[in-house]
Amino acid sequence: MASKEHPIGRFSTGISTQIEKKKGRQQKLVAVAQGSTQQGSWLLSLQPSPDSQDDANNLEQMNVLGWWEYLAGSMPKCLFLQLSFLHCGQEGAVRVHDQRKLVVEVLLKGRSISWWHTCLSLSQMNLGMRSISGSLCSVLSLTILVSQSCGLQQLMADKETIVKILSSGKLIQCSAAMDILLLMDGSYSIGKGSFERSKHFATKLCDILDINPDRVRIGVIQFSSKPKVEFGLETYPTRQETKEAIKKIFFRGGGTEIGTAVKYVLHKGFHGGRQGVLKIIVILTDGKSQDNATVPLRFAKNSGMTVFAVGVKHPGWKELASLASMPSEMHVFYAAHYNDAVNGLYTTLTQSTVCSDVHPACKVVSRFCQRTTVNAEKKYLGSHICWKGNIDGLKGHGKPMATFCPSYSWKRTYSQIQTRCIRTLCPDPCDSGPCRNGGTCVSETVDEYSCLCPLGYGGDKHCTGNRYLIPAGIMDCSVNLMFLVDGSWNMGLEGFLQAKAFVKRLLRSIMSSSARLLVGFAQYSDNVCIEIGLGQYSDFNHLLKAIDGISFNGGKTFTGKALRYVAENGFSEDSRTNVPHVLVVFSNSKSHDSVLLAAQHTKGKEIFILSIGKKHIKNQLNHIAGDSQLAFAYNEPQELYSKVLELRTKICGFNMPGCFSKSLDLVFTVDASGQVGRQNFRQIKGFVRSIVSHFDIDRDLTQVAMVIYSNKPRTLFNLDSFDSEGKIKRAISSGPFLDGSAHTGKALKYILEDTLSIKKGARPGIHKVVVVITNGQSSDDIVPNAEKLRQNGITVIALGMVDTQAAALLRVAGSHRLVIPVRSYEDFKHYEVKLVRKICEGPLQQYSQDPIF
């Protein structure tokens, strides 16, 4: 192997420099340790000379001179790389193997040279170009700084395993009786930025815990020079309230006195804690306490408290291990890797049988971890002449004087320890690719998922249908539909094209359910142009081609003027009068004239208005629609396209009987007792999630609540808790299995007195339906409380096992017509349509009561 001399340094050429060009014209220069790029690329391998005095593992500076040949255009003939880097291990940002091979990713485009991060752990890259005297080549000086997260904790596992561990941290749930106190370091050594990351970890921890007065309670103490109770264990009874309270905590600053904080807990106890439940302390800190924390922590552990230590910023791992309970590998985590950290904490709780509701498909794995502690060493360099103020006793500050000042430098040192990380590995339900035809799979729990289907492929859960999902009650969609689209300069060509694409997607969705639709299209700016008259095209494909052919006009934005024009001219006298007139206004820009009076004038013509636009004009959209529920705001195009189904439901619901033209308060009451069983309870939750998809979740239309019960009832969410289908589904998925015995009568009484109260979101005069899903067995009397619900005009529908407790289901529902017998829990999915129809059929009075024995 030959070596070439260079004034700056030496670089071995020959075998150590390999250049390979793939797929011709690509100009991406890449040197990566594993695999090749998906697109055409340059592959580059750089290796310093063997006799180099630099020591990469000791963080010394390393000079590499590489000759890059065969490059098209006016690329530099030679480049000089100057790198300061850390050996980050198997998953690090810059990899240095035993052969000292360096990996860098480069993008060359024309004369400009852009350097991309080789992985997310690169936090800063400084780029400079200069010339070498006597040389025609350019020199590129690159400094790579390793971020705070690079190398501080690294799991020794393949990429697939790491991804599964992180995704498992989002899917797992722990439901048990325990009091958790978070001690959050708010000292100056942590700083405001790292304190915010501590808060983020705390909210992620809340996501895996069943926060409820009977299960998990969480309190927070912020400590620095002295502790401050942010909120007690009894303050916030729900997950959402707890998360919001954590987000509002502000950084206080001060010294780092962990011992004082623990003494405070020992002296004051757990604020709002309970007797006889597990006590857990989670300390979020860098571990470097300014007082003695050993003795108070020993008392805390001896008294039965479990202590977790979660590292923040640049943690001292040995110090954290001394804070935590034993074994330390199961009680020490890193806050920046929040999904990994909550996974580890959950795993520890499951191994100590605290969290018993572990999905049978999940398993515990143990992998080596490498943890790096960052220290700073101060070195005296000598003295230099400097100026200092001369203090005059009589006059105060006098003239400056020359003196000697000490000079110091700081050097970072790194120490590493190896330990084991014990984590829970759960299968991802999306791994099998259940969504067809380009659908996007979204994991909800370990065995539950949903598919976001492309338009035209709805109809079932897996996007295998050739039609769109048609919500319950919508059999056709007979409306006169006019689109009014902003064509002003503020809207821009890109916005106008997005609007046209959205209109076509929406029309495909509506046309799939009905052909009885008249469509028109108008563009406005300074003036209004009716591009397509209402009902001008009877052929759907011709209509779409006509929309494609509409060109962007430009001009100023006069939305109010356009509303008045369309109200007078958009819906002709010849258009159908026995169906609703619906106007969809699409605008991303503020109007130069008033829209409020113009919108009121349009509605006075019996025209329903829906508005769509960017979030920065949300108030204007509300004024146009007259109701925030009829105004649809977005930021990104994908967010816009996700509103197609919701908007279609609104449009078609203006003329639909049943649930879509009536308001409804719907309560699901689910048996979570031991008679049902944990696996069956999971299937019931999936069934309820599917039922929710059939309703238009809206403050003015359908509100949904859910109560689970065993020995006593528990509210998962109230009628007024959520205003979107997605939030309701996520809340259903998080519902814990309760075990115990079923008390259905107690649950029905709770629903009448609490869930269906005005205080909890029930609306007077609105039809109310309670759906009870149970195996039929109850340890108390069902009939009196079921009768009270019916006497208050509430429809009670019962689903359950027909073979075992058919008579019990009849006692719940009061009528055979309101009983849906099911042979097995696996068969629930076949009864979705039947249940939805019974919910939408109307109030109880239409049914005659059957005798109940």
N, C-alpha and C positions, 0 to 999 in steps of 0.2 A: 504494500500500500504506500503510495507516494504522499509526501506532505509538501505543501506550498507555503513559503514564507510570506508574511504580510506585515507592514509596519505596525499594525494594531495587534496582531496576535497570530496564532497558527491554527490551521484547520486541515484535518485529514481529508483528502479527496480520494477519488477512486471508488472502492466498494462502498465506503460509508456514505457517499452521496448518490442516491438513487432517485431518478426522475422518471415518472411514467405519466403519459398523457392519455386520458380516456375521452372518448366521444368527441374528439376534434375541437370544437370551437370554444368549449368552456374554459374560463380563465381563473378557476378557483384553486388556489394552492393549499393543500391540506397535508398535514402530517398527523395522523391519529394513531393511538396505540392499538385500537381494536377495530377491525372491519374497515370497509370502504364506504364512501359516501354513496347515497342513492342516485345522485345526479353525476354527470361527467365531472372529473376533477383532476387536479394535479396532485400526485402523491409525492411527498418529500420526506426524506429521512435524514436528519442531521446528527452528527456525532463529533464531539470534540476530540482533540488529539489525546492519546493515552498519557502523554507526559505532562498534561496540563496541571498546573499547580492549584487550580481552583478546586474547591470541595463543595459540591452542590448540597450535600446533606448537612453541611455546617453553614449553609446560607451565604457562602461567599459569592461574589459577583463572577459571572461566567461569560466569557467572550466567545462568540461563534461566528466564523466567517464562512459563508456558503456561496458557492458559485452556481447561479441558476441559469441554465441554458435552455434553448429551444422555446423561449418565450416570445410570443407574437408582439408586434407593435414596438413602441419605444419604452419597453420595460427597462429598469435599471440592470446593468450588467452584473453588479455585485451589491450585496446588502450586508450590513453589519448589525447583528443583534446583540444588545446588551441587556441581560436579564438578571433580576434579583428574584429568587424564587425559593419555595419551601418544598421539600419532598412530602407530598400530601398523601401518599399511599395509593391503594388500589383505585379509589374513586376520586382522586385529587384533581385539581385544576391543571397542574403541570406535572407530567409523569417523568421521573428519572429512573430508568431501569438499572439493572446491575451493569449493563454495558454503557451506562451514562447517556442513553439516547434521549434526546429532547423532543417534545411534541409541541407544535405550535400550529394554529390555524390562521391562514392568511388569505385575504381576498385582494386580488390585483385587478384593477379596472382602469384601463387607459393609463394616464400618468399618475392618477391618485392611488394611494395605497391605504386601504382601510383594514384595520385589525379587529377581528371579532373575538368576543370572549370564547375561550375554548370550553368553558362550562360555567354554570351559574355561580360558582364560587369565586370567580374573578371579579373583583370589585372596582378596580381602577386601572386604566391603561393610559400611559402618557406617550405621545407620539411626537417625534421631531425629525426633521430632515436637514442634513447639512452636507457639505462637500469635504472631501479629503484632499488636502493640498497635494498637487502633482498627480492626481488621479482623475479619471473621467467618470468614475462610478459614484453613485450617491450612497450615503450612509443613513441607515434607519436606526434610530436609537429608541429602544422599547423598554419600558420598565413595567413589570407585572407585579402588582401587589396582591398578596393573598388576602381574601376577605376574612372577617371575623369567624365565619363559619367553616372556612376551609381547614381541615385537619384537626379541629378542636374535638370532634367526635366522629369517627368513621367506622361504619359497620363493615366487617370483612365478609361480604357476601356478593353474589352475582347481582347484576342490575335487576333482573326479574324478581328476585326475592326481596330486594329493597323496595321496589315499587309496590309489591304485594303487602309488605309490612305497613307502608305509608297509607295505602288505600284501606287496609284493615282498620287503621286508626280512625277512619271516617265512618265505618260500618258498625262497630261494636257498641254495645250499650251495657251499662251496669245498673242494676236496680237492687238495692239493699238498704237496710237501716244503718246509716252512719253519719257522723258529724265531721265535716271537713273544714278546717281552718287554714286559709291561705295567708302566710306571712310574706308579704311582698317588700323586698328591699327597695326603699326609696331614697337611698343615699346618693351623694354626689359621685361616688366611685362608679355607680351604675349609670347615672346620667338619664336624661329625659328620654332619649331614643330607645335605650335598652329597657327602660321602665315600660314604655309602650309595648315592646315585644313581650314583656312579662304579662301584661294585660291580655295580649292576644292569646298567649298560651292558656291563661285562665279561662277565657271564653271558650276555647277549644275543649278544655277539660269539662266544662259545663255541658257540652254537646254529647258526651258519652255517659253522663250521669243522669239518673232518674230523679231530678230535683223535685221534691214534694215533701210536705210536712211529715208524712209517714215514712218516707224513704230517705233520700239524701238531703241534707241541709248544708248550706255553704255560707261561711262568713269570711270577711277579709280584714286583716290588720296590716297597715303599712308601717314599716319601722325604718328609722334612721338613727338619729341620736336618741329618740324616744319613740315608743309605739303609739299609734293612733288607730282606733277602731273605725274602719270605714263603714261597715255594717255587720250586724250580728247574724247568728245562724237562723234566727226566727224571723228576720226582717222580710225576706223575699221568698215566697212559697213556690214560685214557678221558675223554670229555666230561663224564659225570656226576660223576666224581671231581673233575675240575677245577672244575666249577661249585660243588660242595659246599665245596671248599677256599676258593674266593673268598668265599663267603657267610660263612665263619668268620673272615675277616680283621677285626681290630678297629682302630679309629681310634687313631693314636698322638699326633698333635699336634706342634707345633714351628714353626720357620721354614720358608720356601719357598726351597730351594736346589736348583734344577734342574741347574745346572752341576755341582755335587758329585755328584748322582745319575748323570749321564751319564759323568763321569770314573770313577766306580766301575765302570760297565759296561765302559768302555774298558780299565780296568786289570784287572778280574777276568774279563772276557769273559762270554759267555752260559753260565750255569750249566747243564750238561747239554746244551749245544748240539752240533751236528754240523758236520763240515767239508763245505764245498761246497754248502750249502743257503742259501736266502735268509734274511737276518737282518732282522727288523722290530722297531722300537721304537715302542710306542704310549704317548705321554705324556698322561695325564689330569690337567689342571691348569687354573687360571684364567689362566696365562701370565705372571703377575707374579712373576718370580724375584728373590730378594734377592741373588743372586750373578750372575756373568757366565756365561751358558750358551752364548754364541755360539761361542767357540773349541772347547770339547769337542764341540759338535754338528757343527761343521765337520769335525773329525777323524772323527767317526762316519759322516757322509755320504760323505766321501772314501774311507773304508775299505769302502764298498759297502753300508752299512746304510741301510734305508729308514725314515724317521721320520714318523710320523703324530702330529698334535697334536689332542686332543679337548678342547674347552672344557667347563669345569665351573663352576657357579654363575654369577657375572658375569664372563665371560671377556673379556680384552683381545685383540681379534681381530688387531690388528697384531702383538702379541707372539707370539700363537700361530703366525701366518704365518712369523715369523722362526725359530721352533723347527722347523717342519716342512720336509720335502723339497719340492722344486719339481716341478711347479707347485703353489702353495699351495692353489688351489681344489680339487685332487684329494687333498689330504692334511690338510685342516683340517675338523673336524666339531664337532657340539654334542651332548654326552652326554645332555642332557635329552630330545632327540628321538632316542631310542635306535634305533628301527627305521630312521629316515632315516640315522643315522650309520653303522650296520652296512651299510646298502645302499651308501652312498658309499664305504666302505672296500673292500667287495667289488668295486664297480665299478672302483676304481683297480687292484686286483689283476688283474682280468680284462683291463683295458686294457694292462697290462704283461705279459700272457700267463702270469701266474703261475697263476691259476685258469682252466684251459682247458675244464673241463666246464660250459660255459654252455649252457643250454637254447636250442635254435634259435628258439624263439618269443619270447625275451627280446630287448630292444633297449636301447641306451644313449641317454639323452636329456640335454640340457643346458638348464638354466633359470637365469634371473637370481635371485640371492639377495641379500637386504638384511640386513646384520648390524649390530647396535647394541651399542656399548660403553657401559657405565654407569660414570661417574666421580663422585667425591665431592669437592666444593670446600669448604674450610674458610674461613669469613669472620669476621674479628674485629668484634664489635659494640660493644665498649667495656668498661668495668669497672663492677662493682656492689659494694656493701658486703656483706661476708660475715664469718663468724666462723672463726677458725683457732686451733688449739691453740698455746699458748705453751710452748716447751720450756725448762725450767729446768735448767741444767747440773748442779745438785746434787740436785734432787728429781725430775728426769725431767719428765714432763708437768705444766705449770703451768695457770694459769687461761686460759680462752679469751680471745682478743683480737679486736677489730674491725679489719678491713683491707679492701683492695680486691682483688677477684678478677676476672680477665678473663672475658669472656663471648663465646662463639663460636656460630655456626650452621653447619649443614652443608647444602649444596645439591647435589642430584644434577644432573649434566649428561650429555647424551647425544650421542654422535658416531656417525655412520652411514657404512658403506662398502658399496659394491655389488661383488659378485663373481658367479661362476657356480657353480652346484651341478650336478655331473654324476652322474647316478643311473641305475640299471638298472630298466627298466620291464618287468614280466612279466605276461602275461595270467593272470587268476584263473580257475581251472577252474569256479568257481561262478557266473561272470558269465552263463553261458548258462542258468542256472536248471535244472539237470539233475534236481533232486529234485521229484517230483510229489506231489500230494495233501497239501500242507502240510509236506512233509519239509524238514528243515534241512540245508543243504549246509555241509560243513566242509572247507576246503582243506587238503590234506596236502602236496602239492608243486605245481609249476607245472602239471602235467597229471594229478594224482591228487587225488581227493576222495572223501569218503564222505557218505552221506545218513543222517541220523537220522530214521527213518520214524515217523510216528504209528502208534499201535496199530491194527491192522486193515489196514494198507497195506504190510506187508512182502512178502517173496517174491522181490525182486530188488534190484539196486543203486539203482534210481531211485524206489523206493516206488510202483511202478505195479501191484504185485500186490494181490490181494484176500484175502491170507492172511498169517499171520505167518511169519517165518523159522523153519524147523524144523531144528535142528542135525543133523549127520550122526549116524546111529544111533538117533534118536528118531522112530519111526514112529507111536507112540501114547503115551498118558500115562494109564496105569491106576493110580490111587491113590485112597485115602480121604483127603480133604483137609478139615481143620478149621481155621478161623481163630479165634484168640483175641485180641480187640481190647480195649485199655485204654479204659474209659469213665469214668475218674476225673476229679475236678476238675483235677488237675495236667495231665492229658492235654488237657483243655479241649475245647470244642465244635469249634473250628477244627481241632485235631489229629485229633479223632474223624472229622470229615467228610473230611479228607485220607486217613485210613486206609481209609474206605469206598470212596473214589474209586480208591485204589490197588488194593484187593481186586478191584474190578470190572475194572480194566485187566488185572490179572494173570489173572483168570478168562477174559477174552476171548482172551488170548494162548494159554492152555492149551486152551480149548475148540476153538480153530481146528485143533488137531492131533489131537484125540481127543474122542469123546463118552463114553468109558468112565471117567467121573469122578464120584465122589460128594462133595458139598460140604456143609459145615456151618459155622455162624457163631455164636460165643459172645461176649458182652460181659461185662466184669468190672470191679469196683471193690471195694466192701466184700464183695460177693457175686458169684456167677457166674450169668448168665442165658443159657441156650441159646436164642438168638433163632431160629436155623434148624437143625433137626435134620439129622444127616448123611443125605444122600440124600432129604431131604423134597421137594425139587423136581426133577423129571425134565426139565422144560422150562427151557431156559437163560434165556429172556427173563423167565419168571416168577421165576426165581432172582434176577436182577438187580433186578427191581421189589421183591422182598422185602427185599433189602439196602438199597435206597433208603428203604424204610419203617421201618428200625430207628432209633429215637430215642435220643438221648444221655441216660444215666442220671445220671452224676455220683457222687461219693463218694470215699473214700480208696483208695489203690493197694495191693492185696494180691495181687501177682503169684504168689508161691509158693502161696498158697491156691488160686488159679485153676488153676494147673498141675496140682495134685493132683486137683481136681474134674474137670477135663476128662479126665485120665488114667483116672478111674474111670467117668465118665458120658458123655464126648463120643463115644467110639467104641463103639457098642452091640454086643452079642453077635451081632446079626443082620447087622452090616456084613461085607463081604467079608474073608475071612482070607487069601486067596491073593494079595493085593496089599498094598503098604506102607501103613501109617498115618502120615500126615504132619501135623504140627501147626505152623502159622505163627503166632507170637506177635508182636503189634504193640503196642509201648508206648514212650512218650516220657518216662515219669516213674519216679523211683526207688521201689522197692517198700518198704513198711513191714515186710515180713517177708522171711525168707531165701528165695532162689530156687534156691540151689545144690542142696540136698538134694531139693527138690521136682522139679527138672529131672532129677536122677538117678533118682528114683522113676518119673517119666514114661517115661524111656528104658528103664527096666526092664520096662515094659509093651510093649516093642518098638515104640515110637512115635518117629519121627524128628522132631526139632525144628529149625525155622528161626526166627531172631529178627530183628526189624526195629525200628529206633528212632533217636532223635537221638544224635549223636556224644558228647554229654556223659554218656551212660549206657552207653558202649561196653563197659566191664568187665562190667556187668550182662547185656548182650546176649550176651557171650561165655560167661558162666556158664550162661545159659539154654540156648544152643545146644550148649555143650560143645566147640565148635570155632570158632575165629575165622573160618574159611572159610564157616561156616554162619550167621554173624552179619552183618547188613547195616546199616551206620550211615550217616546222611545229615545235612545241615544245611538245605538248601533243598528245596522241593517238587520242583523240576525234577531235582535230584540223586536224589530218591527214585524218580521215575517212570523214570529212566534204568536202574534196576536190574530192571525187569520181566523182560527177556529172560534175564538171569543167574539170577534167582530161579526162573523157569519151568524153566530147564535143571536146576537143583538138584532141584526137586520131581519132575520127570519122570525124572531120572537115577537115582532110587532104585530103579527097577524096569526099567531099560533095559540090554539086552545091548550088547556092542561097546565103543566107546571111552568111553562115559559111565559104564560100571560098572568099567572097568579103568584102571589107571594107565599112562601112556605118556610116554616120553622121545623127542621128535621133533626131528630135526635137518635143517634145509634147507641144502643145499650148492649154491651157485649160481655158475655160471661167469660171471665178470666180465671175461673176456679180450677182446682185440681181435677174435677170431673171432666172438664174439657180437655185438659192436657196442653203442654207447652207447644208441641208441634201443631196441633189442631188450632190453637189460638193464633199462631202465625198465619195459617191459612185463612182464618176468619178475617184477620186484618187486611190481607190481600184482597179478599172479597169486598170489604167495605171500601177500600181504595178504588176499586173498579166501579162501584156504585156511584161514588162521588163524581166520577167523570161524566155521568149522565145529566148533571144538573148545572144550571147557570148560577155560579156562586156570586152573589151580589147582595149588598146591604138592603136593596129594595126588592129583591126576588128571593132566592133560596139562601137561607142561613143554615149552617150545619154545626151540631155539637156532638161530642162523643163522651160516653160514660162507660167505664169498665168496672166490674165488681166481682167480689168473692165474698169474704166475710162482711165487708162493707163497701159501699160505692166510692168511686173516685172519678173526678172530672179530668179528662185529658185536655179538652178545650171547650169553651163555651160558645154559644151561638154568635156572639159578637167578637170572638177572638181573632178570626181570620176572614179576609175578604177575597181570597184567591184559592183556586183549586190546588195549586202546588203546595202552598203552606199547610193546607188541611191534610194532604197526603203525607207530607213529612211528619206532621204531628201524629198521625195514625201509626206510621211505621215505628215511632219511638215508644209506643205504648207498651208497658212491661207486663209480663205474665205475673199474676198475683198469687196463684196457688190457693190453698185453703178451700173452704166449702162455699157453695153458692147460696146467697140470700137474695133471690130475685124480688121478693116483696119489698124488702128494704130499699133496693135499688129503684123500684118504681115510685116509692114514696119520695125518695131523694130527688128524682127527676121532676115530680110535680111541685115540690116545695122549693127546690133550689135551681135546677137547670132551666126550667121553664118559667122562671120568675123574670119580671121586667128588669130587675137589677142585673141579671146575667144575660141580657140581650133579647129576651122574648118580646115579641111585638103584639100588643093588644089587637084583637080582631083578625089576626092572621091564622090561617089554617095550620095546625100542628100535628105532626106525625112522629110517633115513637116506634122505632124498629128494634125489637128485642131478639138477639141472636144467642141461643142457649141450647144445651143438650136436654133441657126440660126439667132436670132435677133441681129442687130448691129445698133448703133447710127451713124455710119459713112459709107462711101463708101468702099466696100470690093474690088471691081474688079481691080482698078489700081495697088494696091500693090500685089494682088494675081497674076496678070499677070506678074509683075516684077520678082516674084519668079520663075514662069515657064520659063520666058525668060532666066533666069540664070541657067536653067537645073535642077531646084529643083522640085521634085514631091510633090504636095500638096494633102493630103487625108483629107476628111471632114467626121466627124461623128456627127450626131445630130438628133433632133426630126423630123420625117418625116411628121407628121400631121400638123405641124405649119409652118415650114420654109424650105420646100424642095427646093424651088428655091434659097434661100440664100445659102444652102449647095453647090448647083451646081456652084454658083458664086465663092465660095471659091476654090473648087476643079478643076473647068474648064472642067470636064468630068464626065459623069454618071458612068463610070467605077471606078472612084476614090471617089464616094460618097457611104457612108454606112449609110442608113437611119435606125433609131432605134425608136421603138414605145414608149418606156419608159426607164427611167434611170435604172430601175431594170433589163431590158433586155440586158444591155451592156455586161454582162458576157457571153452571148450566141454568141457574135461576135468577140471573141478573135482570133480564128483561121482565120476567114475571114480577119481581119485587118492585122495579121502577114503575110499572103500570099500576100496581096497587097503591103505591105512594101518590101517584098523580091522579088517581081516579076521583078523589074528592073526600069530603068529610064523612064521619062515621054514620051520620043520620041515614044515609042511603042503604045501610045494612040492617036487617032485622037481627036482634040479638038471639043467639042460640042458648038454650038452657045449659047452665054450668052446674055440674054436680060436685 
